Amino acid sequence: MALNKEIIPVSIIKIIKELNNNGFEGYLVGGCVRDSLLGIEPKDWDVCTNATPEDMLKIFKNWHHYDIGLKYGTMTLVCQDGNFEVTTYRTDGEYTDNRRPDNVNFVKSLDEDLSRRDFTINALAYNPLTGEVKNKLNGIQHLAKGKLVAVGDADKRFREDALRILRALRFAINYELDIDENTLKAMQNNANLLQNVSKERITSELEKILTSGKSITHYFKKCDWLIAEIIPELKCCFDFKQNNKYHKHDVYTHILSTVDNCKTNKFEIKLAALLHDMGKPAAYTEVNGEGHFYGHPKLSGEITEKLLKERLRLTTEQYDLVLKLVKYHDILITNKKTSVKRALNKYGEAFLNDWLILKEADMADHIYDKKHVSVTQVDDVRQLLNEIVEENECFSLKNLEIDGYNLIKDFGLKQGKQIGLILNKLLDEVISDRIDNNSDKLYDRVEEIIKNNLIEGLEFRSDKSANKVDTKKKVDCVLLKTDDGTYLMRAIKSSNGASFNAEGCFRYCNMKDKSETYNKHNASKLCWLSTLLDDEKQSKDWFKYRENFKDIVIEY
């Protein structure tokens, strides 16, 4: 293994030179050395030194820095190519809370500092100026052999900081290492101490594990006792036989395979995959010797909801998405455009894209016959979804070419649930391809719905419309002249109680200022008004509805 010096930030070299120029040591230490040896570009670069915090304040007094961690020997230097921590060699005091040392002791020996670290692969130091590597605990050899070994007394390391137990699992997965037998035994002996670790830290480690891009199945099965400690709800799934011709694994193995099959490193999807079938053991029934899990998504959702609240710490958005994915992971969306549109309407585009990843991963661990081939065509569903979105096809109320304002303004409907009933009926017909998403056709359909009373309980504003259009009754009409010289038609109730929304029929057609030549007290019939219009279609619209009106009055 050789460390690539070229990836080391320039500022790190300057920091170590500054320490050396003032008579102190400076080494890169920990994970950055480990990752560099493995050919992985480190996320963080940490420096350790025998300079005390007081010494560092003097050495770096002209550097932009933060000294909030100086109590524990750490100064953060703010440089052009990143922020870098410089820490004094130290040993730790007692860990009474199984998480953090009660105090630290600053020491002059690098070997002492390395000896208090968690695993030998992290107990490495490197001087980029001289090329010297500190490897007293054989971390390089363990990396080469693919071994994860605790530093010194493994039991003591895990009693000091119980989170190291979960970190051991993470390192083993991330770097594909076998956990040393003594280390593994100490992890198991102290697993109960994880109860002393905060939800935030548990969640953070779990996220790093699930989003590493590495397979978890082997390690999660080997360390099932550890998984049962942090997510005891999964314990009932261990070795639970499914006894079903569509499944090739027990419930727990199927769950882990689904996680590994997810073509993403998005934490919410991976976590949902880990939790999606927890309700199966409780839902299990047998019919003629074959296992079934009717209603398991609902049970899994209930278990997940409680688990996320009690054991993990997620943002509200993460919580909502994980729970939704678990509850609806088994819904059926066929490779038909109507089915995809309905799903888009109900769940939204963003959720469906995440759902498709989970669904594909879940089904990859099933065995399907030709009878069930339609449910496996995830690629077809994804393609249809993309086409619908790209072509801006209507699948939600916001895409509909008519809205609640139109229904209130043009048809005199009252605000309330009746607006939603009509709009959703229109949307359903558009999605089903029974009507085009065209404003004119939608207006005509609304008139038909009103006329034929297709939705019960519709109510109209008393000053605008009747319960349905009745062409045998005639109403008075007022032509209103607006400030900008245009005219609006409005209908008013006639003596017999009938009413018709002329404003809705004509839809605010603009007219030229020709009516002023007529006496407003001796106006003609509505059919005459068609001569005021230049647009032939608008004229036809007036004639279409002219017999619905009696006399008109022009108001200026």
Disulfide bonds with the S-S distance in Angstrom:
none
